[in-house]
Amino acid sequence: MGRNEAIQRITTQNTTLKQRVRQLTADDRTLDERLKAARSNLRFQDRRVADLEARLIGQEPTA
């Protein structure tokens, strides 16, 4: 393998790796946003369950 071929191969690999880093960075950002939304939804659901439990506890039993 000649010097120019080695340089070309390394340049191509470098370009490919840079593209992969960009894609992984975008994927990470997307997953982070989804995780934040899921956590927010879970907090809302936890509050809703706690509210419903409190309402059930506060009810008088009917006979």
Sequence and secondary structure as in RCSB ss.txt:
>XXXX:A:sequence
MGRNEAIQRITTQNTTLKQRVRQLTADDRTLDERLKAARSNLRFQDRRVADLEARLIGQEPTA
>XXXX:A:secstr
  HHHHHHHHHHHHHHHHHHHHHHHHHHHHHHHHHHHHHHHHHHHHHHHHHHHHHHHHS    
